[in-house]
Amino acid sequence: MKRFFLTTASLAILLFSSCSDSSFETQGVESLNIIGETPSNESITTTPTSPPTSTSTILYDLDFEDDNEGFVGHYSTNTGWHSPNDGVKNITETPYKSDIARGKSEEFHNGSSSLFEGNNTYFLGRAYSGAIPENGGWSDTSGHGSTIALFGSHTTLKFERDYNPNELSIEFDYYGKRRLPIGWSSMLIWLKPKNGGEAIHLSPENNGYQWSKYSTKLSEKIPAGEYDFVVWHAPKGIAIDNIKIYTNEPDSSSKIEVDAGTNSTIVLPTNTFDLNSTITNPDGETISSIKWSKVSGKGVTFSDATNEDTKVSNLQNGEHVFKVTVTNDSGETIEDTVTITVDDSKVLYGFTFEENTNGFSNVNAVVANIDKYCRGQKGDFLPYLGNSYSENNTYFLGINQGDLNAWINPSASEKNIRLTKDYNVNELGIQFSSQTIDPWGDTTKITVTLKSTSGIEIASFSVENSNSWVITNSYINKVIPAGDYILSIKHIGGMNAVDDIYLFMR
């Protein structure tokens, strides 16, 4: 890629030694600049093509009737250049009438010229400076009305799949000369990959100022991805309209559709949700894979991320976005997302251990060879006699039985909490998830207890030999006065783990 800046002096030598086109000369040479990058001389060859027909698949149809079709570009001001990503304006709205703009022919020449005649619709154009009267708000007092400059305008196109050679075609209407006397194209058009690579030249071949139609078939493979459709325009008096990107080949894209389900809200302590997708496959295509994934949100666990329907657990407060992706045997992917919002308005205390040990005593912050709870994920704990913690993909508190290789004497981890109001019978509840694995045919148990600071038990809930993760949820069948309390977790025996402890209101 090359970048050019021409001085006024060098331009004057170039112009007056080679310029013989009077329409070019009248535009002035006060401040010529070539802005941005120009493509290299290497380009992909284009071949003639048939215009789109009733059976063509139109990928893009940019007609400028409603808006600028996403085109952005350079704009001149009396203080310099705007950002190259300023949106192209309507000609009736920009104070610099020599800029590329959207409008109709009569709006560009204000009724004083035949510029752009023959097109009564909206298009993108850049007016002759000679077509701009010096009154009625059309004058360009900064001098830019009489400059000639190479401006770049572009819009982004995205192709969802690869297109084979000669499968993709482009057609557009244009107005303006192919070449100026000094050797530049008055209008240069190309398709440029956003991720780099050689530009595909689409410049038309016309020797006069009149509306013409140009179409070409791209003879090289066009990989899926994003591209800039770029229009460079040297002097004024150029325009482009009715850009169509199409293929005359049968549409071979997948007809599979997938719906990830309806956005929903759950209220903690409920922390699981069934994700149910709907896959529509009218042509009976072979589906090679289905995969659920988390787009955003805190740590969660999928029961089986490769099924059309799955369950997520360990949901925490906040917004979670999940995506289901369906892939056919051609490698095309179809996807959809669903948002699950988790409301914690009923939770007084929630301990998920995602960030830290949540202040529980007698807990090791990392998994170690120690006879007390350690904070970690399932892969951090060593197996014991072929047994491992399973299912839960988040952080939890667990006994590292594989490292200790021994029976664990009962011990407890505790957390001080405070209740600021009285709770009647069954107004306060406790929920927790746990996994207890007995390697020896004996008793492995975990107990969660709410007790007073003096040690009097208020409520206690135990789980024995569950082997898999289970959720315990129960209301407390007692009146609980406001005050300070202790939440205790006690383990007995072999491998046991606890997670997602909630103290909640009915």
C-alpha positions as CSV (number, residue, x, y, z in Angstrom):
1,M,0.0,0.0,0.0
2,K,1.2,3.5,-0.8
3,R,0.4,6.9,0.7
4,F,0.7,10.0,-1.5
5,F,0.9,13.8,-0.6
6,L,1.3,16.2,-3.5
7,T,2.4,19.8,-3.0
8,T,0.7,22.6,-4.9
9,A,4.0,23.4,-6.7
10,S,4.5,19.8,-7.9
11,L,0.9,19.5,-8.9
12,A,1.0,22.7,-11.0
13,I,4.0,21.3,-13.0
14,L,2.1,18.0,-13.4
15,L,-1.2,19.7,-14.4
16,F,0.0,22.2,-16.9
17,S,2.4,19.9,-18.6
18,S,-0.2,17.2,-19.2
19,C,-3.7,18.6,-18.6
20,S,-5.9,19.1,-21.7
21,D,-9.3,18.4,-20.3
22,S,-11.1,21.8,-19.7
23,S,-13.6,20.3,-17.2
24,F,-10.7,19.2,-15.1
25,E,-8.8,22.5,-15.4
26,T,-11.7,24.6,-14.2
27,Q,-11.8,22.9,-10.8
28,G,-8.7,24.7,-9.5
29,V,-5.5,23.4,-7.9
30,E,-5.2,25.4,-4.7
31,S,-4.9,22.5,-2.2
32,L,-4.7,19.1,-3.8
33,N,-4.3,16.2,-1.4
34,I,-4.5,12.5,-1.9
35,I,-5.9,11.2,1.4
36,G,-5.4,7.7,2.7
37,E,-4.1,4.5,1.1
38,T,-4.3,3.6,-2.5
39,P,-4.4,-0.1,-3.6
40,S,-1.3,-1.6,-5.1
41,N,-1.2,-2.3,-8.9
42,E,-1.7,-6.0,-8.4
43,S,-5.4,-6.8,-8.6
44,I,-7.8,-9.7,-9.1
45,T,-9.0,-9.9,-12.7
46,T,-12.7,-9.3,-13.3
47,T,-14.8,-10.8,-16.0
48,P,-18.1,-9.8,-17.6
49,T,-21.3,-11.2,-16.0
50,S,-25.0,-11.3,-16.6
51,P,-27.1,-8.7,-14.7
52,P,-29.2,-10.0,-11.8
53,T,-32.3,-11.9,-12.8
54,S,-35.5,-13.0,-11.0
55,T,-33.7,-16.1,-9.9
56,S,-30.6,-14.3,-8.6
57,T,-29.8,-14.3,-4.9
58,I,-29.4,-10.6,-4.0
59,L,-27.0,-10.3,-1.0
60,Y,-26.9,-6.5,-0.9
61,D,-29.0,-3.8,-2.7
62,L,-27.7,-0.3,-1.9
63,D,-30.0,2.2,-3.5
64,F,-29.6,5.2,-1.1
65,E,-33.3,5.9,-1.2
66,D,-33.7,5.8,2.6
67,D,-30.2,6.6,3.9
68,N,-26.5,6.6,3.1
69,E,-26.3,2.8,3.2
70,G,-23.6,2.9,5.9
71,F,-21.1,4.8,3.8
72,V,-18.5,6.8,5.7
73,G,-15.6,8.9,4.4
74,H,-13.2,11.9,4.6
75,Y,-14.7,15.4,4.9
76,S,-13.0,18.8,4.5
77,T,-13.5,21.7,6.9
78,N,-11.7,25.1,7.2
79,T,-9.6,23.6,10.0
80,G,-8.6,20.3,8.4
81,W,-10.0,16.9,7.9
82,H,-12.8,15.1,9.8
83,S,-12.4,11.5,10.9
84,P,-12.3,9.1,8.0
85,N,-15.3,7.4,9.7
86,D,-17.7,10.3,9.6
87,G,-21.0,9.2,8.0
88,V,-21.7,10.5,4.5
89,K,-24.2,13.4,4.8
90,N,-27.1,14.6,2.7
91,I,-26.0,17.3,0.2
92,T,-28.6,19.6,1.7
93,E,-27.1,19.2,5.1
94,T,-23.3,19.6,4.6
95,P,-21.8,23.1,4.4
96,Y,-19.1,21.9,2.1
97,K,-20.8,21.1,-1.2
98,S,-17.6,19.7,-2.7
99,D,-17.7,16.7,-0.4
100,I,-19.2,13.3,-1.3
101,A,-22.8,13.4,-0.3
102,R,-26.2,11.7,-0.7
103,G,-28.8,13.6,-2.7
104,K,-30.7,13.9,-6.0
105,S,-29.3,15.6,-9.1
106,E,-31.2,18.9,-8.7
107,E,-29.9,19.2,-5.1
108,F,-26.3,19.0,-6.2
109,H,-26.4,21.7,-8.9
110,N,-29.2,23.7,-7.3
111,G,-31.0,24.0,-10.7
112,S,-28.0,25.7,-12.4
113,S,-26.4,22.8,-14.3
114,S,-27.2,19.5,-16.1
115,L,-24.8,17.7,-13.7
116,F,-26.0,14.1,-12.9
117,E,-29.1,14.4,-15.1
118,G,-30.7,11.2,-16.1
119,N,-31.1,9.9,-12.6
120,N,-34.1,11.1,-10.6
121,T,-33.4,9.0,-7.5
122,Y,-31.1,9.4,-4.6
123,F,-27.4,8.5,-5.1
124,L,-23.9,9.3,-3.7
125,G,-22.2,12.0,-5.7
126,R,-19.6,14.7,-5.6
127,A,-20.4,17.9,-7.5
128,Y,-18.3,20.0,-9.9
129,S,-17.0,23.1,-8.1
130,G,-18.2,25.0,-11.2
131,A,-21.7,23.8,-10.4
132,I,-21.7,25.6,-7.0
133,P,-23.1,29.2,-7.2
134,E,-21.4,31.7,-4.9
135,N,-24.7,32.6,-3.2
136,G,-27.7,31.0,-1.5
137,G,-25.6,29.2,1.1
138,W,-23.7,27.2,-1.5
139,S,-20.4,29.0,-1.4
140,D,-17.4,27.4,0.2
141,T,-15.7,30.3,1.9
142,S,-12.8,28.2,3.1
143,G,-11.7,27.6,-0.5
144,H,-12.5,23.9,-0.5
145,G,-15.2,24.5,-3.1
146,S,-12.5,24.9,-5.8
147,T,-10.1,22.2,-4.6
148,I,-9.5,18.9,-6.2
149,A,-8.8,16.0,-3.9
150,L,-9.0,12.3,-3.7
151,F,-11.6,11.4,-1.1
152,G,-12.4,7.9,0.1
153,S,-15.8,6.6,1.1
154,H,-16.7,3.1,2.1
155,T,-19.3,0.9,3.6
156,T,-18.9,-2.5,5.2
157,L,-20.2,-5.7,3.6
158,K,-20.2,-9.1,5.3
159,F,-20.3,-12.5,3.5
160,E,-21.5,-15.3,5.7
161,R,-19.9,-18.0,3.6
162,D,-17.2,-18.5,1.0
163,Y,-18.0,-17.9,-2.7
164,N,-16.2,-19.9,-5.4
165,P,-14.7,-18.2,-8.4
166,N,-17.2,-16.6,-10.8
167,E,-20.0,-17.2,-8.2
168,L,-20.3,-13.7,-6.9
169,S,-21.2,-10.7,-9.1
170,I,-21.4,-6.9,-8.5
171,E,-23.4,-4.3,-10.5
172,F,-23.7,-0.6,-10.1
173,D,-24.7,2.6,-11.9
174,Y,-22.0,5.3,-12.1
175,Y,-21.3,8.7,-13.5
176,G,-17.8,10.1,-14.2
177,K,-14.7,9.5,-16.3
178,R,-12.5,6.5,-16.0
179,R,-9.2,8.4,-16.4
180,L,-8.0,12.0,-16.1
181,P,-5.2,13.5,-18.3
182,I,-2.7,13.3,-15.5
183,G,-3.1,9.5,-15.2
184,W,-5.5,9.1,-12.3
185,S,-8.8,7.5,-12.3
186,S,-11.6,10.0,-11.6
187,M,-13.4,7.2,-9.8
188,L,-11.7,4.0,-8.4
189,I,-13.8,1.3,-6.9
190,W,-12.7,-1.8,-5.1
191,L,-13.6,-4.5,-2.6
192,K,-11.1,-4.8,0.1
193,P,-10.9,-7.5,2.9
194,K,-11.0,-5.9,6.3
195,N,-8.5,-8.5,7.6
196,G,-5.9,-7.5,5.0
197,G,-5.2,-9.0,1.6
198,E,-5.3,-7.7,-2.0
199,A,-8.1,-5.4,-3.1
200,I,-10.4,-6.5,-5.9
201,H,-10.6,-3.7,-8.5
202,L,-14.0,-2.9,-9.8
203,S,-13.2,0.4,-11.6
204,P,-15.5,1.0,-14.7
205,E,-14.3,1.9,-18.2
206,N,-16.2,5.0,-19.4
207,N,-14.8,8.1,-21.2
208,G,-17.6,10.6,-20.7
209,Y,-19.8,12.1,-18.0
210,Q,-23.0,10.2,-18.3
211,W,-24.9,7.6,-16.2
212,S,-23.7,4.1,-17.2
213,K,-24.1,0.6,-15.8
214,Y,-21.2,-1.7,-14.9
215,S,-21.3,-5.3,-13.8
216,T,-18.5,-7.8,-13.2
217,K,-18.1,-11.4,-12.0
218,L,-15.4,-12.0,-9.5
219,S,-13.1,-14.7,-10.9
220,E,-11.3,-15.5,-7.6
221,K,-12.7,-17.2,-4.5
222,I,-14.2,-14.7,-2.0
223,P,-13.7,-16.1,1.5
224,A,-16.4,-15.4,4.2
225,G,-15.8,-12.3,6.2
226,E,-16.1,-8.5,6.3
227,Y,-15.1,-6.3,3.4
228,D,-15.0,-2.6,2.6
229,F,-16.7,-1.6,-0.6
230,V,-14.6,1.5,-1.3
231,V,-15.3,4.4,-3.7
232,W,-12.4,6.8,-4.3
233,H,-13.1,9.9,-6.3
234,A,-10.5,12.4,-7.5
235,P,-12.0,15.6,-8.9
236,K,-15.7,16.3,-8.7
237,G,-18.5,15.2,-11.0
238,I,-18.7,11.6,-10.0
239,A,-21.6,9.5,-8.6
240,I,-22.6,6.0,-7.9
241,D,-26.0,4.3,-7.4
242,N,-27.9,1.0,-7.2
243,I,-25.0,-1.2,-6.0
244,K,-26.1,-4.8,-6.1
245,I,-24.0,-7.7,-4.8
246,Y,-25.5,-11.0,-6.0
247,T,-25.0,-14.5,-7.2
248,N,-26.7,-16.3,-10.1
249,E,-25.9,-19.6,-8.6
250,P,-28.5,-21.6,-6.7
251,D,-28.6,-20.6,-3.0
252,S,-26.7,-23.4,-1.3
253,S,-26.8,-21.8,2.2
254,S,-28.2,-23.8,5.0
255,K,-32.0,-23.6,5.6
256,I,-31.6,-24.7,9.2
257,E,-33.0,-22.3,11.8
258,V,-32.5,-22.3,15.6
259,D,-34.3,-20.6,18.4
260,A,-32.6,-20.5,21.7
261,G,-35.8,-19.9,23.6
262,T,-37.4,-17.0,25.4
263,N,-35.6,-14.5,27.7
264,S,-36.5,-15.3,31.3
265,T,-36.0,-14.2,34.9
266,I,-35.5,-16.5,37.9
267,V,-35.4,-15.5,41.5
268,L,-32.7,-16.9,43.9
269,P,-32.4,-19.2,45.6
270,T,-33.6,-20.9,42.4
271,N,-30.2,-21.2,40.5
272,T,-30.9,-23.7,37.8
273,F,-32.7,-23.2,34.4
274,D,-33.7,-25.5,31.6
275,L,-32.5,-24.2,28.2
276,N,-34.8,-25.5,25.5
277,S,-33.9,-24.7,21.9
278,T,-36.0,-25.3,18.8
279,I,-34.2,-26.5,15.6
280,T,-36.1,-26.2,12.3
281,N,-34.5,-28.3,9.5
282,P,-36.9,-28.2,6.4
283,D,-34.4,-29.8,4.0
284,G,-33.3,-32.6,6.4
285,E,-29.7,-31.5,6.4
286,T,-27.2,-33.5,8.3
287,I,-26.5,-31.8,11.6
288,S,-22.9,-32.5,12.7
289,S,-23.0,-30.8,16.1
290,I,-25.0,-28.8,18.6
291,K,-23.2,-26.8,21.2
292,W,-24.4,-24.5,24.0
293,S,-22.0,-22.0,25.4
294,K,-21.9,-19.1,27.8
295,V,-21.5,-15.7,26.1
296,S,-21.6,-13.6,29.3
297,G,-22.3,-13.9,33.0
298,K,-20.7,-15.6,36.0
299,G,-19.6,-19.2,36.2
300,V,-22.2,-21.8,35.4
301,T,-22.4,-25.6,34.8
302,F,-24.1,-27.2,31.8
303,S,-25.6,-30.7,32.3
304,D,-24.8,-31.5,28.7
305,A,-23.8,-28.7,26.4
306,T,-24.1,-30.9,23.2
307,N,-27.9,-31.5,23.4
308,E,-30.7,-29.4,21.8
309,D,-32.0,-29.0,25.4
310,T,-29.8,-28.7,28.5
311,K,-29.9,-27.5,32.1
312,V,-27.6,-24.8,33.5
313,S,-26.9,-24.7,37.3
314,N,-24.9,-22.7,39.7
315,L,-26.5,-19.5,38.3
316,Q,-25.7,-16.4,40.3
317,N,-27.3,-13.0,40.4
318,G,-27.1,-10.9,37.3
319,E,-27.6,-11.4,33.6
320,H,-26.4,-14.5,31.8
321,V,-26.4,-14.8,28.0
322,F,-26.3,-18.3,26.5
323,K,-25.7,-19.2,22.8
324,V,-26.7,-22.4,21.0
325,T,-24.7,-23.1,17.8
326,V,-25.8,-25.7,15.2
327,T,-23.3,-26.9,12.6
328,N,-24.2,-28.8,9.5
329,D,-22.1,-31.2,7.6
330,S,-20.8,-28.4,5.3
331,G,-19.4,-26.5,8.3
332,E,-22.0,-23.8,8.2
333,T,-23.0,-22.5,11.6
334,I,-26.4,-21.2,12.7
335,E,-26.8,-19.7,16.1
336,D,-29.1,-17.9,18.5
337,T,-28.9,-16.5,22.0
338,V,-31.1,-16.3,25.0
339,T,-30.8,-14.1,28.2
340,I,-31.5,-15.5,31.7
341,T,-31.6,-12.8,34.4
342,V,-31.1,-14.0,38.0
343,D,-32.8,-11.8,40.7
344,D,-31.3,-11.9,44.2
345,S,-33.8,-9.6,45.9
346,K,-34.9,-12.3,48.3
347,V,-31.4,-13.4,49.3
348,L,-30.1,-12.2,52.7
349,Y,-26.7,-14.0,52.3
350,G,-25.3,-15.8,49.3
351,F,-22.0,-17.7,49.3
352,T,-20.8,-18.9,45.9
353,F,-17.0,-19.0,46.5
354,E,-16.4,-17.7,43.0
355,E,-14.1,-14.9,44.1
356,N,-12.8,-16.1,47.5
357,T,-13.7,-18.2,50.6
358,N,-16.4,-15.7,51.5
359,G,-15.0,-15.3,55.0
360,F,-15.6,-18.8,56.3
361,S,-13.1,-19.8,59.0
362,N,-11.0,-23.0,58.9
363,V,-10.9,-22.9,55.0
364,N,-7.8,-23.1,52.9
365,A,-7.8,-20.5,50.0
366,V,-6.3,-23.1,47.6
367,V,-6.4,-26.8,47.3
368,A,-3.6,-28.3,49.5
369,N,-2.8,-31.4,51.5
370,I,-4.7,-30.3,54.6
371,D,-7.5,-31.8,56.6
372,K,-10.1,-29.0,56.1
373,Y,-12.1,-27.5,53.4
374,C,-10.2,-26.0,50.4
375,R,-11.5,-23.6,47.8
376,G,-11.1,-24.8,44.2
377,Q,-12.6,-26.3,41.1
378,K,-13.1,-30.0,40.4
379,G,-9.9,-30.4,38.5
380,D,-7.9,-29.0,41.4
381,F,-8.7,-31.9,43.7
382,L,-6.9,-35.3,43.3
383,P,-9.0,-38.4,42.7
384,Y,-9.3,-40.9,45.5
385,L,-9.8,-44.6,44.8
386,G,-11.2,-43.7,41.4
387,N,-13.6,-41.1,42.7
388,S,-13.6,-37.5,41.7
389,Y,-15.8,-34.5,42.2
390,S,-18.0,-34.1,39.1
391,E,-20.6,-31.9,37.3
392,N,-19.9,-28.6,39.0
393,N,-17.6,-26.4,36.8
394,T,-17.5,-23.5,39.3
395,Y,-15.5,-22.9,42.5
396,F,-16.6,-24.6,45.7
397,L,-15.4,-25.8,49.1
398,G,-14.2,-29.4,49.1
399,I,-12.1,-32.0,51.0
400,N,-8.9,-33.0,49.1
401,Q,-9.3,-36.7,49.9
402,G,-7.0,-37.8,47.1
403,D,-4.0,-36.0,48.7
404,L,-4.8,-36.8,52.3
405,N,-5.5,-40.5,51.5
406,A,-7.1,-40.9,54.9
407,W,-10.4,-40.7,56.9
408,I,-11.1,-37.1,57.8
409,N,-12.0,-36.4,61.4
410,P,-15.1,-34.2,61.8
411,S,-14.3,-30.5,61.6
412,A,-16.3,-27.3,60.9
413,S,-16.0,-24.1,58.9
414,E,-18.0,-21.2,60.2
415,K,-19.3,-17.7,59.1
416,N,-20.8,-15.0,61.3
417,I,-24.0,-13.4,60.0
418,R,-26.5,-10.9,61.3
419,L,-30.3,-10.8,60.9
420,T,-31.7,-7.3,61.3
421,K,-35.3,-8.3,61.8
422,D,-37.4,-11.1,63.3
423,Y,-38.6,-13.9,61.1
424,N,-41.7,-15.9,61.8
425,V,-42.1,-19.7,61.3
426,N,-41.1,-20.7,57.7
427,E,-40.2,-17.1,56.7
428,L,-36.5,-17.9,56.4
429,G,-35.0,-20.6,54.3
430,I,-31.6,-22.2,53.6
431,Q,-30.4,-23.7,50.4
432,F,-27.1,-25.3,49.4
433,S,-25.5,-27.6,46.8
434,S,-23.4,-30.6,47.9
435,Q,-21.7,-33.7,46.8
436,T,-20.8,-36.5,49.2
437,I,-18.8,-39.5,48.0
438,D,-18.2,-42.6,50.2
439,P,-15.1,-44.5,49.0
440,W,-15.3,-47.2,51.6
441,G,-19.0,-48.2,52.0
442,D,-19.1,-46.1,55.2
443,T,-20.8,-42.8,56.0
444,T,-19.7,-39.6,54.3
445,K,-21.8,-36.6,55.4
446,I,-22.0,-32.9,55.2
447,T,-24.1,-30.8,57.6
448,V,-25.1,-27.1,57.3
449,T,-26.2,-25.6,60.6
450,L,-27.6,-22.2,61.7
451,K,-26.9,-21.6,65.4
452,S,-26.7,-18.8,67.9
453,T,-23.4,-17.3,68.9
454,S,-23.7,-19.2,72.2
455,G,-23.9,-22.5,70.2
456,I,-27.6,-23.2,70.4
457,E,-28.7,-25.0,67.2
458,I,-31.6,-23.3,65.3
459,A,-31.7,-25.5,62.2
460,S,-29.6,-28.2,60.7
461,F,-29.6,-30.0,57.3
462,S,-27.5,-33.0,56.4
463,V,-26.7,-34.9,53.2
464,E,-25.1,-38.4,53.1
465,N,-23.5,-40.4,50.3
466,S,-25.2,-38.4,47.5
467,N,-22.4,-39.3,45.0
468,S,-23.6,-36.6,42.6
469,W,-24.3,-33.0,43.3
470,V,-27.7,-32.4,44.9
471,I,-29.6,-29.3,46.1
472,T,-31.0,-29.1,49.6
473,N,-33.7,-26.4,50.1
474,S,-35.8,-26.0,53.2
475,Y,-37.6,-23.4,55.3
476,I,-36.8,-23.1,59.0
477,N,-39.8,-24.1,61.1
478,K,-39.0,-21.7,63.9
479,V,-39.3,-18.1,64.9
480,I,-35.9,-16.5,64.5
481,P,-35.3,-13.2,66.3
482,A,-33.1,-10.5,65.0
483,G,-29.5,-10.9,66.2
484,D,-26.1,-12.4,65.5
485,Y,-25.8,-16.1,64.3
486,I,-23.3,-18.6,63.0
487,L,-23.6,-20.5,59.8
488,S,-21.6,-23.7,60.1
489,I,-20.5,-26.4,57.6
490,K,-19.3,-29.7,59.0
491,H,-17.8,-32.7,57.1
492,I,-17.5,-36.3,58.2
493,G,-15.7,-39.1,56.5
494,G,-14.5,-39.1,52.9
495,M,-14.9,-36.8,49.9
496,N,-17.5,-34.1,50.4
497,A,-18.0,-30.6,48.9
498,V,-20.4,-27.7,49.3
499,D,-21.4,-24.7,47.1
500,D,-23.9,-22.0,46.6
501,I,-25.2,-21.5,50.2
502,Y,-28.1,-19.1,50.4
503,L,-30.0,-17.7,53.4
504,F,-33.2,-16.3,51.9
505,M,-36.7,-14.9,52.7
506,R,-39.9,-16.4,51.6
